[in-house]
Amino acid sequence: MIINKEEFLEKYHLADKIKTMDIDWQVINDIYNDFNEYKKSYESQADFIATIFRTHKNIHSVKSRVKDPDRLIEKIIRKIPSRKQKYGQDFSFTVDNYKEEITDLIGIRAIHIFKEDWEEIHKFIMKTWKVIEITANVRDGDDTEKFKELGIEINSRKSGYRSVHYLIEFFPTNQKVIAEIQVRTIFEEGYGEIDHKLRYSHKEIPEVLALNLLLFNRIAGSSDEMASLINLLNKNWSQMEDKYDEALQTKNNQILEIKDKILNNININEKEKSDLICSLDKILKDDTAINFAKNMIQT
């Protein structure tokens, strides 16, 4: 298949960008056709990784995709200057090197509900695959202490985009495959999807949209914090309910024990009567605390 050069460059706003680039369009076509041959295999591998993720209790949902061939070519063209800067002016993308240079041919997105779930998912990824790179995308002002403790590279994004990205490598065949895994909360996912859609819809995002995206980002961040607070309160409430149930069961057992003594000991002396009365008084006092706890739970 041959890509129509003029139409492609116009569609992706690349006509001006390539004027200063020495691009062999035949090589571009070769890469395009080569990737289309591998696409089905990559889709199977993406599904396999996604299936492994779905076994984790802290993951709410998983999305997988293989890069669109047109988007691959667009990215290759955009990456030419940075690669030449990295490797030297003689560098060029080829059929032999593009699979390692473009690291998101396979993309997996693991979505979780609460911010604090990330640590367990991080451990799972580190234990399951060979991780070659991790980047935490954050907004200015975010708490990055945990990322620093783990030696994770931190990338502050002006757009407010938040997500932890992992590059993993594996060998389903003799050829190495690199996949990108993105881990983010359900609120970050919502913001990220809208941000991505708008940015790809415009050559340059209008200021009014950029300002409203920034506001939306702050709302999404606040929603994450609120969700974490609700999760913490829920755990504390559950602990209180467990303690209440335990105290109630202990009280009932004590009453049953005293009833048993009364029923099985017809001749009870004054000392024993006094001890039983003291025991009942103690249970009644404990009952006041239990009722207080119960009222707190129900309020």
Secondary structure, DSSP 4 states (H G I P E B T S, - for coil): ----HHHHHHHTT-TTGGGGS---HHHHHHHHHHHHHHHHHHHHHHHHHHHHHTT-TT--EEEEEE--HHHHHHHHHHHHHHHHHHH-TT----TTTHHHHSTTSEEEEEEESSGGGHHHHHHHHHHHSEEEEEEEEE-TT---HHHHHTT-EEEE-TT---EEEEEEEE-SSSS-EEEEEEEEEHHHHHHHHHHHHHHHH-SS--HHHHHHHHHHHHHHHHHHHHHHHHHHHHHHHHHHHHHHHHHHHHHHHHHHHHHHHHHH-SS--HHHHHHHHHHHHHHHHHHHHHHHHHHHHH-
